[in-house]
Amino acid sequence: MLVSLAGPQPFYRPTAKPVAAKSQIAAYTQALKNYKDDIGGYPTARQGLEALRTNPGVMGWRGPYVEKDIGPDPWRLPYVYRYRAEEMPEVSSLGLELHPGPPNQPSRRILGILMLPISAAVFFGYPFLPGLIRAVQHPIPAC
């Protein structure tokens, strides 16, 4: 019974990579907003995220807007910067798109839910097991 309360442990362990990528994207997004407040617009697609670290030659630049160089995501892939005029630019991680997080395993969840009633049936049904076995081995003849 106690074992069933603990339930099955998942086969996967969530990693910190998706969390780190989302955190870094949020930091770049905030830095882009600060850049826009100073410059009046976002970096162009050609300037990219590097404009947050080094002055791309624009007036009003008061950076750097990020403390460290723009590095790869946790999967060692470059962050993607997409800029469309008059819209908030999009920063994304190719690694995050390829590895969004731990897989969903509904069959493991169902097994965990069923574990308690199954173990209770076995525990409370055990005293009746010898009689059941005898009845199966020596069925009562029909009249």
N, C-alpha and C positions, 0 to 999 in steps of 0.2 A: 504494500500500500504506500509506504513512504517513497519507494522508488517511483511510483506512478505520479506522485505529487511533484517530483523534481522535473518530470517530463523529459523527452528526448532533447539532447543538445544538438544545435544545428551543425551541419557539416562545415559551414563557412564561418569565417570571422571577418566582420566588416573592417576594412582598412581605413587608414586616415587619409588616403589619397584623394577620394572624392571631397572630403571635408576641406582639405588643404586647397584643392583647386577652386572650390566655391568661395573660400575665404579670400584667395588671391584675386579672383575675378571681382569680388566686391570691393577690394582695395583699389584695383585699377579703375573700376567704375567711379568710385568717389574721387580719385585723382583726376579723372577726365572731367568731372563736374567742376573741380577747383580750377583746372586749366581753362575751361570755358568761362568761368567767372573773371579770370584775368585777361584772357585774349579776346573773348567775345564769340568764340566758336570752338569747335573740336578739332583735333589734329586730322589732317587729310589721311586718306588711305595710304598714300605714299609715305607720309611722315610716321604713321603708325604709333604704336605704344612708346617708341623711343623718344617721342616728343615730350613724354612725361619726365624723362630723365635728363635729356640734353636739349638745349634750345635749338629748334629747327630754323632759327633766323627770323622769328616773328616778334613784332613790337608788343610789349606788355608782359612778356614771359617772365615769371617770378619763381621758377622752379629751382631745383628739381621737385617734382610733385610726388615722387616715390623715392624712398631711401636707398634702395638697391637697384642694380641693373636689372633690366627686364630679362628674366631667365625663362627656361622651359617650364612646362607644367610638371606635376609630380611623376608623370609617365615619360618625362624627358622629350616631350613634343612641344613645339612652339605654340604660344597662345595665338589665337586668331583675332585680328582686329578688323571689323567690318564697319565702314563709315558710309552713310548715305546722307546727302545734304539735307539739312533742316531736321534731322532726326537724331536721337540719342544713339551713339555708336554702340555696337555690340562687341563684347569681348567674350570669347568662348575658348574652351579647351578641347582639343581633339581627343585627348585621352579620356576626358570626362564623358564625351559623347560615345566613345567606344566601350568604356567601362563605367556605366552610371552608378554602380553600387552592387551590393550583394544580390544574388538572384533570389527571386521569389520562389519559395518552396511550399506550396499549399499542402502537399501530401504529408510533409513533416508536421505541419500544424494540425492536420486532421488526426494524425496518429497521436499527437500529444493530447488532444481533446478526448480521444477514445480510450486512452491508457487507464484512466481512473475507473470508469465503469467496468472495463474488462478485468482489471485486477481485483475489483470488489467482487465480481461474479465468481472468479476463481477462488478467492479467499473464503467467501461465505458458502460457496458450493462444494468445497472440499469435503466436508463431513458426509455429504450425500453421494460422493463419487463411488465408494465401494458398492453400495446398493445399485447404482446405475450400471456399473460394470457387470454385476451378477445378473441383472435383468437383461442385459444385452447378450450375455453368454448363454443364459438359460431362459429363453422367452416363455411366458405363460401361454399354454395352449389355448386356442380359441374354442369356444363352446359350440 
